[in-house]
Amino acid sequence: MGAAAAAVVVAERRMVEAFERAGATSPADARTPDEVGVATWSLGWRRLTDRAVIREAEPGSGRYYLDLEVWRAVRRSRRRLLVVLIVILLGAWFFATIGVLRSSKRLGRPKPDSAVPSVGHT
């Protein structure tokens, strides 16, 4: 994960924690972004609202809350993606290592010459 992607994930987590601290975890407990202390112009805000992690309590109210169930689902998806990437990288490393080992074994043996008939065959 690049540094920029990591920074966005950290910003999202901080925003989620701010909503949790403010107790804005249901439509009834929704707060304005100023009350929670978050910036609505940030990339983290946009990503969380696009994924419906942070939702507006009522359209046009300007009051938002954290949907914990959606946040947990987003985190599970990220973990699954990370596990898949690790498995792919380990698989690529494994096959690259096996390839290097096989090629080094082949380099140590002389190549059979197909033009010379083998001994023992008639």
MODELLER restraints for C-alpha pairs under 7 A, 6 or more apart:
rsr = mdl.restraints
at = mdl.atoms
rsr.add(forms.Gaussian(group=physical.xy_distance, feature=features.Distance(at['CA:8:A'], at['CA:44:A']), mean=6.02, stdev=0.5))
rsr.add(forms.Gaussian(group=physical.xy_distance, feature=features.Distance(at['CA:11:A'], at['CA:44:A']), mean=5.84, stdev=0.5))
rsr.add(forms.Gaussian(group=physical.xy_distance, feature=features.Distance(at['CA:12:A'], at['CA:44:A']), mean=4.92, stdev=0.5))
rsr.add(forms.Gaussian(group=physical.xy_distance, feature=features.Distance(at['CA:15:A'], at['CA:38:A']), mean=6.48, stdev=0.5))
rsr.add(forms.Gaussian(group=physical.xy_distance, feature=features.Distance(at['CA:16:A'], at['CA:66:A']), mean=6.90, stdev=0.5))
rsr.add(forms.Gaussian(group=physical.xy_distance, feature=features.Distance(at['CA:18:A'], at['CA:36:A']), mean=6.09, stdev=0.5))
rsr.add(forms.Gaussian(group=physical.xy_distance, feature=features.Distance(at['CA:19:A'], at['CA:25:A']), mean=6.94, stdev=0.5))
rsr.add(forms.Gaussian(group=physical.xy_distance, feature=features.Distance(at['CA:19:A'], at['CA:36:A']), mean=6.05, stdev=0.5))
rsr.add(forms.Gaussian(group=physical.xy_distance, feature=features.Distance(at['CA:19:A'], at['CA:65:A']), mean=6.87, stdev=0.5))
rsr.add(forms.Gaussian(group=physical.xy_distance, feature=features.Distance(at['CA:19:A'], at['CA:66:A']), mean=6.13, stdev=0.5))
rsr.add(forms.Gaussian(group=physical.xy_distance, feature=features.Distance(at['CA:22:A'], at['CA:36:A']), mean=5.93, stdev=0.5))
rsr.add(forms.Gaussian(group=physical.xy_distance, feature=features.Distance(at['CA:23:A'], at['CA:29:A']), mean=6.69, stdev=0.5))
rsr.add(forms.Gaussian(group=physical.xy_distance, feature=features.Distance(at['CA:24:A'], at['CA:30:A']), mean=4.85, stdev=0.5))
rsr.add(forms.Gaussian(group=physical.xy_distance, feature=features.Distance(at['CA:24:A'], at['CA:31:A']), mean=6.08, stdev=0.5))
rsr.add(forms.Gaussian(group=physical.xy_distance, feature=features.Distance(at['CA:24:A'], at['CA:65:A']), mean=4.79, stdev=0.5))
rsr.add(forms.Gaussian(group=physical.xy_distance, feature=features.Distance(at['CA:24:A'], at['CA:66:A']), mean=6.07, stdev=0.5))
rsr.add(forms.Gaussian(group=physical.xy_distance, feature=features.Distance(at['CA:25:A'], at['CA:65:A']), mean=5.13, stdev=0.5))
rsr.add(forms.Gaussian(group=physical.xy_distance, feature=features.Distance(at['CA:25:A'], at['CA:66:A']), mean=4.63, stdev=0.5))
rsr.add(forms.Gaussian(group=physical.xy_distance, feature=features.Distance(at['CA:25:A'], at['CA:67:A']), mean=6.01, stdev=0.5))
rsr.add(forms.Gaussian(group=physical.xy_distance, feature=features.Distance(at['CA:25:A'], at['CA:68:A']), mean=6.77, stdev=0.5))
rsr.add(forms.Gaussian(group=physical.xy_distance, feature=features.Distance(at['CA:26:A'], at['CA:65:A']), mean=5.71, stdev=0.5))
rsr.add(forms.Gaussian(group=physical.xy_distance, feature=features.Distance(at['CA:26:A'], at['CA:66:A']), mean=6.73, stdev=0.5))
rsr.add(forms.Gaussian(group=physical.xy_distance, feature=features.Distance(at['CA:26:A'], at['CA:67:A']), mean=6.84, stdev=0.5))
rsr.add(forms.Gaussian(group=physical.xy_distance, feature=features.Distance(at['CA:27:A'], at['CA:57:A']), mean=4.78, stdev=0.5))
rsr.add(forms.Gaussian(group=physical.xy_distance, feature=features.Distance(at['CA:27:A'], at['CA:65:A']), mean=6.10, stdev=0.5))
rsr.add(forms.Gaussian(group=physical.xy_distance, feature=features.Distance(at['CA:30:A'], at['CA:57:A']), mean=6.18, stdev=0.5))
rsr.add(forms.Gaussian(group=physical.xy_distance, feature=features.Distance(at['CA:30:A'], at['CA:63:A']), mean=5.31, stdev=0.5))
rsr.add(forms.Gaussian(group=physical.xy_distance, feature=features.Distance(at['CA:30:A'], at['CA:64:A']), mean=4.86, stdev=0.5))
rsr.add(forms.Gaussian(group=physical.xy_distance, feature=features.Distance(at['CA:30:A'], at['CA:65:A']), mean=4.63, stdev=0.5))
rsr.add(forms.Gaussian(group=physical.xy_distance, feature=features.Distance(at['CA:31:A'], at['CA:63:A']), mean=4.70, stdev=0.5))
rsr.add(forms.Gaussian(group=physical.xy_distance, feature=features.Distance(at['CA:31:A'], at['CA:64:A']), mean=5.32, stdev=0.5))
rsr.add(forms.Gaussian(group=physical.xy_distance, feature=features.Distance(at['CA:31:A'], at['CA:65:A']), mean=6.53, stdev=0.5))
rsr.add(forms.Gaussian(group=physical.xy_distance, feature=features.Distance(at['CA:32:A'], at['CA:62:A']), mean=5.89, stdev=0.5))
rsr.add(forms.Gaussian(group=physical.xy_distance, feature=features.Distance(at['CA:32:A'], at['CA:63:A']), mean=4.39, stdev=0.5))
rsr.add(forms.Gaussian(group=physical.xy_distance, feature=features.Distance(at['CA:32:A'], at['CA:64:A']), mean=5.93, stdev=0.5))
rsr.add(forms.Gaussian(group=physical.xy_distance, feature=features.Distance(at['CA:33:A'], at['CA:39:A']), mean=6.79, stdev=0.5))
rsr.add(forms.Gaussian(group=physical.xy_distance, feature=features.Distance(at['CA:33:A'], at['CA:40:A']), mean=6.95, stdev=0.5))
rsr.add(forms.Gaussian(group=physical.xy_distance, feature=features.Distance(at['CA:48:A'], at['CA:54:A']), mean=5.59, stdev=0.5))
rsr.add(forms.Gaussian(group=physical.xy_distance, feature=features.Distance(at['CA:49:A'], at['CA:55:A']), mean=6.13, stdev=0.5))
rsr.add(forms.Gaussian(group=physical.xy_distance, feature=features.Distance(at['CA:53:A'], at['CA:66:A']), mean=5.89, stdev=0.5))
rsr.add(forms.Gaussian(group=physical.xy_distance, feature=features.Distance(at['CA:53:A'], at['CA:67:A']), mean=5.21, stdev=0.5))
rsr.add(forms.Gaussian(group=physical.xy_distance, feature=features.Distance(at['CA:53:A'], at['CA:70:A']), mean=5.45, stdev=0.5))
rsr.add(forms.Gaussian(group=physical.xy_distance, feature=features.Distance(at['CA:53:A'], at['CA:71:A']), mean=5.37, stdev=0.5))
rsr.add(forms.Gaussian(group=physical.xy_distance, feature=features.Distance(at['CA:54:A'], at['CA:64:A']), mean=6.45, stdev=0.5))
rsr.add(forms.Gaussian(group=physical.xy_distance, feature=features.Distance(at['CA:54:A'], at['CA:65:A']), mean=5.58, stdev=0.5))
rsr.add(forms.Gaussian(group=physical.xy_distance, feature=features.Distance(at['CA:54:A'], at['CA:66:A']), mean=4.63, stdev=0.5))
rsr.add(forms.Gaussian(group=physical.xy_distance, feature=features.Distance(at['CA:54:A'], at['CA:67:A']), mean=6.05, stdev=0.5))
rsr.add(forms.Gaussian(group=physical.xy_distance, feature=features.Distance(at['CA:55:A'], at['CA:64:A']), mean=5.34, stdev=0.5))
rsr.add(forms.Gaussian(group=physical.xy_distance, feature=features.Distance(at['CA:55:A'], at['CA:65:A']), mean=5.50, stdev=0.5))
rsr.add(forms.Gaussian(group=physical.xy_distance, feature=features.Distance(at['CA:55:A'], at['CA:66:A']), mean=6.47, stdev=0.5))
rsr.add(forms.Gaussian(group=physical.xy_distance, feature=features.Distance(at['CA:55:A'], at['CA:67:A']), mean=6.95, stdev=0.5))
rsr.add(forms.Gaussian(group=physical.xy_distance, feature=features.Distance(at['CA:56:A'], at['CA:62:A']), mean=6.67, stdev=0.5))
rsr.add(forms.Gaussian(group=physical.xy_distance, feature=features.Distance(at['CA:56:A'], at['CA:63:A']), mean=5.69, stdev=0.5))
rsr.add(forms.Gaussian(group=physical.xy_distance, feature=features.Distance(at['CA:56:A'], at['CA:64:A']), mean=4.28, stdev=0.5))
rsr.add(forms.Gaussian(group=physical.xy_distance, feature=features.Distance(at['CA:56:A'], at['CA:65:A']), mean=6.48, stdev=0.5))
rsr.add(forms.Gaussian(group=physical.xy_distance, feature=features.Distance(at['CA:57:A'], at['CA:63:A']), mean=5.77, stdev=0.5))
rsr.add(forms.Gaussian(group=physical.xy_distance, feature=features.Distance(at['CA:57:A'], at['CA:64:A']), mean=5.43, stdev=0.5))
rsr.add(forms.Gaussian(group=physical.xy_distance, feature=features.Distance(at['CA:57:A'], at['CA:65:A']), mean=6.61, stdev=0.5))
